[in-house]
Each structure stands twice: as structure tokens, then as C-alpha cells.
Amino acid sequence: MLTAKELEVLRRRARGETQQQVAKALAVSQAAVSKFETNGHRKLIDAELLIRVSKTIGIVTEEGTVGRRVVYLAGRPKKKAKGGGGR
């Protein structure tokens, strides 16, 4: 999850502000802006990868009505075969 600072930095940078302009507006150093931007990008890439992998292996996530995330396997569960086989 992005922090409020990471989100604000990414929004401002997407609008074309320089790191120096963002630093001044947020009253932080340019190094802090660079770190927020780098961490924000990394988290977005990780989230995109997680979504792609989840879809590939059949895990679906949906936002629940009370704000909880619901996770389940896509499709129907396979039924166990009757009988045992073996001994």
C-alpha cells in the first residue's frame, strides 16, 4: 500500500513537477522526494505483478461490501474421487 507521501509525490511528478518543486511544496528534502518516488514506483510494480500472477493461477480478489478484501479460487473446487484405491 502506498503511503500518503508516496501517493502525493507520484501525483505531483505525473503532473510534471520536478523533484525540487515537490520537495518545496511538501517541505521535505529532494532526497526524501526521490525516496518516496522510488518506493512508490516499486510498490506499484509489485502490485501489478501480484495481480497478474493471481489471475494466472486462478486467484480472484474483490472488494467486499464492508471494505474487506475477499479472496477465492476461480472456478469450482474439484470433487474428491470416491473410493480409495490402495490397500
Summary of the structure (lengths in Angstrom):
residues: 87
radius of gyration: 21.7
end to end distance: 51.7
largest distance: 75.5
contacts: 171
relative contact order: 0.11
helix: 54%
strand: 11%
